[in-house]
Amino acid sequence: MKNMGNQIVYIEWKGPFSLSKLKGLCSEDDHGLYQIYGSHPVYGSSVLLYIGRTGVQSFGRTIHNEGWHHFDNADGLQVYLGKLLTGNELPSKEKGHLIEKSYKILVYAHSPAYNAEFINTFHDDRELHGLQIINWKNYRDLLPEVSGTKWASGLGVALENFKLKKLFSEYEFELDASAAEYAACASGAR
């Protein structure tokens, strides 16, 4: 959906599902994004491990082909499925493109442990700058809203750097003032 030059994507999330329940999700309508939660040796239990997208295959086929059933604690994995809410039926090519763009920005914004390869190679993607994702219903640990302005452009990074510079410059000023005060006390001028 377009809005003043920006693109808003609404994603409705459902779940949790076990891996065994996903085997039957093989229809033409079973496409979109998914989140996988489980245990991680560093981050703990029941954490976001992975965000994926279906491409041309269904949820059931894609997740099975990725081999999650071989995961150490496969029985403890929980899967949440996200489908685009478009209002009208989009051509499959356009829908696939929206899924791919949504996937990129969600992975970059949330940094799941098993998406590290994509996170480390992420770059300033102009196509994502006007993208805004609104997550609906059972989106679990995802942010309710994610925008390309913050996560896919230099603007978000620049804003964070500006805040840090401002914080450190104020901190340095306080240190300089404290050092001058200390020097005055130590010399007996105070």
N, C-alpha and C positions, 0 to 999 in steps of 0.2 A: 504494500500500500504506500502511496506517495503522499507526502505532506510538506509543502513549501520547500521543495528541492531535496528534502530528506526522505529516506525510506524507512518506514516503520514495519517491523516484522513481529507479529504476535505468535507466540509459541505456547501451546497448551500441553502441559506435562501430566502424565498419568503414571501411577505405580505405587508401590514397588511391585516388580515382577521377579520371579525366580528365573534362572536360565531355562529350566525345563518348561515353563509356561510360554516362553518365547518361540518355541519350535513351531507352533501353529500359526504364527503371525507371518504369513507368506503371501498375502493378497496384494493387489496393485495399490491399495490404499495404505499399506503398511510401510511407509517411508517417512524419514525425518531424521531427528537427532536423538541421541540417547546418552544417559549418564549411568556410570557403573560405580557402585559404592561397595566397599569391603574393607578388609584389614590391610594395613601397610606397616612394614617393620619400623619405619621412622615416624609416620604421621598418626599411627594408632588405628583403632577399630572404627568401622562404619564411617569412613571418610571417602570423599570424592576421589576415585582413582583414575577415571577416564571419561572423556566426552568424545562421542563418535557420531558419524553420520552414515546414512545408508547408501547413498549413491543410487545405482540402478537396481540393487538387490533390496529385498524386504528386510525388516528388522530381524526376523528369525534367521534368515540365511546369513546376513552380514555378521551378526554377533556370533553365530555358530562358527563361521569361517575364520573369525579372528582368534578362535581357540580359547575363549574364556572358560570353557568347560574343563580345560587342563590346568586352570589356575589352582594354586595350593588349597585355597579355601573356597572352591567353586560353589559349594552348597550355601555358603554364607554371603554370596554376592547378591546385591539388590540392583535391579535395573529400572530406570525411569525412562519412559518414552515421550518424546516431544514431537508434536505434529504442528505444522504451520496452520494458522487460522487465517485464511485468505478471503473468506466471504464468497468468492467465485472460484470456480475450478480453473487453476492456472495450467497452461501448457506444461508438460513434464520437463522440458528444457529450462523454462523460467523457474519452475519450482525447484529443480535441482540446483540451479544457480543461487537461489535464495538460501537453500539448505547449506550449501558450501560457504557462502558469506557468513551466515549465522554461526556455523561451526567455527570458522576462523576466529571470530571476535569472542565467542564464548570460551574457547580454549585459552586464548591470550589473556582474557580478563580473570579467569579462575585458576589457571596453572595447575591442572590435575597432574598427579605424579607420573602417570604413564603416558602423558602427552608431551613429555620433555623434548623429544626430537623436534616437534613443530614449534614449541615455545622458543627454543634456542635459535631457530632459523627465521623467526618472525621479523618482518621488516615493515617500514612505513607503507601501508597498502592504501593508496588513494581511493580505491573502489569502496573501502569500508568507512571512509570519513563521515558520510552522511547517514550511516546505518544506525538505527536504534532498535534494540530488541526489548520487547516486553514479555516477560515470562509469566504465565498464568497457571493457576491451580497448584498442582503438587510439584513445584520446581525444586524442592528440597533445599540444598545448600547454595544454589545459584543465587546471584543477585536478582532482584525483581526487575531491574532495568539495567541494560548495558548499552553504552553508546560508542560508536566508532570515533567520535570526537575525542573522547578520553583515552580509549585503549588502542586505537589504530593510527593515531596521528602523532606528530611531534608536539602538538598542543598539550596533550595530557602529560607527556614527559616534561615539557618545558614548564608547565604549571607546577608539577611536583618539585622540579629543580629550583624554581623561583621561591617556593615555600621554604625549602631547605636552606637556600642562601639567606633568605630573610631571617629565619630562625637562628642560623649560625652567626650572622652579622650582629644580631641583637645580643647573642651570647658573648661574642667577642667584645662588644662594647661594655658589657657588664664586667668581663674579666679585666679589660683595660682600666675601668674605673676602680675596681677592687685592687688592682696592682698599684695604681697611683695612690690610693688611700693607704695601703699597706706601707708603701715607701715613705709616705708623709709621717705615718706613725713611727716607723722604724728610725727615721732621722730625727725625731723629736719635734718636728714642725707642727704637730697637731696639739 
